[in-house]
Amino acid sequence: MTIERTENEIIIRLSPDLDVSDIQRILDYLSYKQTIQGSKATQKDIDELAKEVKKGWWEKNKHRFPDLGKSLF
């Protein structure tokens, strides 16, 4: 593995025998870090947003789960 920093970017070269799914997880994390860099959101803000998103998702999709809450036995 080699890491090179240029004026505009960081270049990472990896061995081709690495598992692509492992690399993707690392890239997803780095993408997340880059996205939140400079964010002024608090944990409370994030928790409230997550609650709103989940509620909206459930309202739009609950018809897809008609048996949810019924006994499985």
N, C-alpha and C positions, 0 to 999 in steps of 0.2 A: 504494500500500500504506500502510495506517495500522496503528499498534500502540497499543493502549490498555491500561493496567494499572488494574485495579480492586482492591478489597480482597481478593477471592477468586480472581481469574483474570486472565489476559492475553488480550485479544481482538485478533486479527489479521484485518484486512479486505484481501482481495486482489481484483485485477481479475478479472472473470469469463472473460476470454479466455485465462487460463493453462491449461496442460495439466493435467488432473486427475491423471494418473499421476505427474507431477512433484510435485504437492502431496502425493499419498499417500506418496511416498518420504520427503518431508520430515516428514510426520506420523508415519510409522513410526519414523524416527530419534528424533524428540522423545518418542514413547511409550517407546522403549527407554531414553533418557536419564532419563525420569521413573521408570521401573521400577527402574533400577539406583541411583538416587540414594540414598545412605545405605547401600548394600551394603558389607559388610565382606569380601566374597569376594575372594580373591587370583586372579591369573591361573592359578596351579596348580589351584585349586579349580574354576575354570571349565573348564580343559582336561580335568580328570578327569570332570567332569559330562558334557561333550560326548562323551568316549570311552564312557562308560556308556550314554548315550542312543543313540549310533550302534550300539553292540553290540546293544542291545536291539532296535533297529529292524531290524537285519540278521537277527537270529534269528527275528523274527516275519515277515519278508518274503522271505527267501532263496528260498522255494518259488516266488515269482513270477518268478524269474530263473533258470530251469533251464539256460539255455545260457551263463550267465556263466562265463567261464573256458575255454569251448570255442573252438577256432579259428574265426574268421570267414571263412577262406579255404578 
